[in-house]
Amino acid sequence: MRRSAFDKLISWTGLVLAALLVVVGGLASWAHFFIEDQVQSQLVSQRITMPEGEAIKSLSDADRTALEPYAGSALDTGAEARAFADHYILAHMNASSGNRTYEEVSGEFMQLTDQEKASEAGQQVAALRQSLFMGNTLRGLLLNAYAFGTMGLIAGLAAIASFVGAALLALLSVLGLRHAKTREAELATI
């Protein structure tokens, strides 16, 4: 195979790959914007305002540090959802339960007799059990929003990488085709 034919083959393959990367970049861009829109609209509809001031004063330094950048703003991004779930809801759940999980508290409640469940202490365990259940549910929903927001971010980065790769492959392919044409012209004069 002559060198110019090989250059053409590689160059045309590069152009096909560049076109494929443009399609991949377009799909990844669509995924990015779709996910970002869905996460934001779902979170905004909950009308959660990130805690500030006195609401975070009693939290640990790590929890306060995680929440302060978002203090007072509407919870509308995956990162805010994670901060609220892991540094506000979880902190309150742990404080109210003595760092016990829903499963542990529920197990305690299930071990109580009917008479013990009806007592004031039993009712407190039941209320804590329900509070932990609701906290876990909300945390799970918010952390799903965070996970999807992260996937959207990754899709956006993949789109950028695909478009850059497509541009680079297209440039190299055009240069390869130009080189093949130049080489054919040189060989024709020999």
N, C-alpha and C positions, 0 to 999 in steps of 0.2 A: 504494500500500500504506500502510495506516495505521501510525502509529508503534508502537502496541502490538503489532500483528501482526509487525512487524519485530523488536521486542524479544523476542517469543516465539520467533521463528525462530532468532535468534542465541543465545538462552538454551538452547533445546533442543539446538542444535548443540554448544554448550559442554558440556552434560551428556553427550552422546554421546562427545565427545572426552575428557572426564574419565573416563568408563567405559573407554575405550580405553587411556588412560594407566594406569589401575589394572591392566589386563591386562598391559600392557607392563612395568609395575613388578613385577608378580608373576612374570613370566617372567624378568626380569633378576635378581630376588632368588633364584629357583631356580638360575639359572646361577651366580650368585655363590657360593652355599652349596655347590653341587655341585662347582664347580672348586676351591674352598678345601678341601673334604673330600678330593678326589682328590689334589691336590698334597700335602697334609699326609700322607695315608696312604701314598702312594708314597715320599715322602722318609723318613718314620719307619721304613718297612720296610728301609731301607738301613742303619740304625743308625750314621749318621755323626755324630761329635761334632765340633763346631767346634774348631779348634786354639786353644791358649792357651799362655801362658808361653814356654818355650824353643822351642816349635814355630813361633812367629811372630817370635821375637826377631831372626832373621837376615834377615827380609824388609825391603823398603823401607818408609819412613815411610808412604807412601800405602797400601801393602798392609796394614800393621799397623793403620792407622787404620780401614780398611774392615772388618777382621776383629774388632777389639777389642770392639765392642758385642755380639757374639755369642759371645765366647770361652767355651769350656767347655760351651755349651748344645747340645742335640740339634739337628741340622739338620732343620728341619721346615717352613720357609716358603720361598717363592720368593725373597725378599730374601736370606736366608741362603744359598740355593743359588747365587745370583749372586755373592755375596761369596766363597764357597768356590771357585767355578769361576774367577773372574777374578782373585782376589787370593791364592789359595793354590796351586791346581793349576797355573795358568798361570805363576805366579812360579817354581815348581819346574821346570816344563817349560823355561822360558826359561833358568834357571840351568844346568840340565843340558845344554842343547843349544847354549849360547852364542847365544841368541836366534834360533836357526834353527827353522824350522817342520818339521812332519812331512814335508811334501812335499819340502823341501830335503834332509833327512837320508835320506829314502827314495830320492831321486834319486841321492845319493852312493852309497848301498848298491847300487843297481841298476847303477851304472857299474863296480863292482868285478868283477874276474874271479872265477871259482870258487875259485881258489887264494887270492886276497886275502880273499874272504869267509870262508874257513876259518881265516885267520890270527887272532891275538889282536886286532889292530886291527880287522879285519873283523867279528869277533864283538862288539866293543864298539859298532861302528856299528849292527849288527843289533839289539843290546839297546836302544840308544838309540832306534832306529826303532820298536821294539815299545813301548817306554815312552811315546813321543810319541803313538803310535796310541791306546794305552789312555787316556792323558790327554785327548786330543782327544775320544774317545768319551764319557768321563765328563763332560767339560766340556759337550759337546753335550746330554747328557741333563739335566744340572743347569740349563743355560740354557733348555731347553724348559720345565722346571718353573717357572723364573722367569717366562718369557713367559706361561705359562698362569696363574700366580698374578697377574700384572699384569692379564690379561684378566678374571680374577675380581674384582679390585679395581674395575676400570672398570665391570663389570656391576653391582656393588654401588652405585657412585656413580650409575649410570644409573637404578637402581631408586629411590634416594632422590629424584633429580630428577623421576622420573615420578610418584611419590606426592605430592610437593610440588606439582607442576604440576596433578595431578588435583584435589587439595584446593582450590587456587586457582581453577581453572576451575569446580569445583562451587559454590564460594562465589559467584563472579561470576555464574554462571548462575542461582542461586537469587535473588540480588539483582535480576537482570534480569527474572526472572519476576514477582517482587514489584512491580517498577517498572511492568511491563506491566499487571498487575492494578490497581495504583493509578491508572494513566493511564486505563484503561477506566472505572473508577469516576468519575473526574473528568469524562470525556467524557459519561458517562450523565447527569450532573447538569446538563449545559449544555443 
